[in-house]
Every structure is written in structure tokens, then in C-alpha cells.
């Protein structure tokens, strides 16, 4: 595949990540979006539907993951890296979902900051920020 085509695909996938973030209020059910924008350390936990929240958080994680995997594929063009990335994303999802569910079901004000950060790893494409330089460094040293 020509380099220009790969760069165009990477740009489109990055725009998909931006669109997911820009239209998060319209696309996903997440009462914590407005909750964490305010002074959440002194507020009560918002009303939420747990199953719906977990579904939309998982959907957002999946969409971010697919776009991120596409970016990694078009930049490095290495299927082994993609398989490894799928494994990393899968393990991260399982590890992060457990405390996420705990904090959603058992909200305590002293845990809001930790919950905020765990939730951030699930809804933001932080994996690409970690994997892109790691794989670049790996390719340089290989």
C-alpha cells in the first residue's frame, strides 16, 4: 500500500477518534460526563442505569480500540503488533472494568478521583498514546 494512502487512513482514523470525543454527549449514555465537569468532589453521585452505562462505556472503548488498532496497523503494517495490541486492549478492558463496576455500584465520595481516572482509561484512547511510542521504539531497536 502506498505511503500516502496509509497516511490518509491514519488521518481518517484520527478524525474518528476526535469525532467520538466531540459527539460523546450525543452518542453515548454517560451521566458522569457532566458530573465530572462540575465540582464532583463535593456532590452526590448522579442517578444512573448501570447496565446501560456499562454497555455504552464498553461500546466507546470498543470504538476507540478499533480506531486505535487501525492507526497502529497503517503506521507499522505489522500483524504481530496488532495481535499483541488486541491482547493488551483485551486485558486492559477486563482489568479496568472490574473497578469501574465497583465504583458505579458502590459510589463513595472519597473514591471519586480514583473512579474518574479509571473511567478515563475506558472512555479515552489512551492505549494508542502508550502503544504508538512503544512500538516505534521497538521498531527502531529491531
ABEGO torsion letter per residue (X at the ends): XBAAAAAAAAAAAAAAAAAAAAAAAAABBBAAAAAAABBAAABBBBBBBAAAAAAAAAAAAAAAAAAAAAAAAAAAGBAAAAAAAAAAAAAAAAAAAAAAAAAAABBBAAAAAAAAAAAAAAABBAAAAAAAAAAAAAAAAX
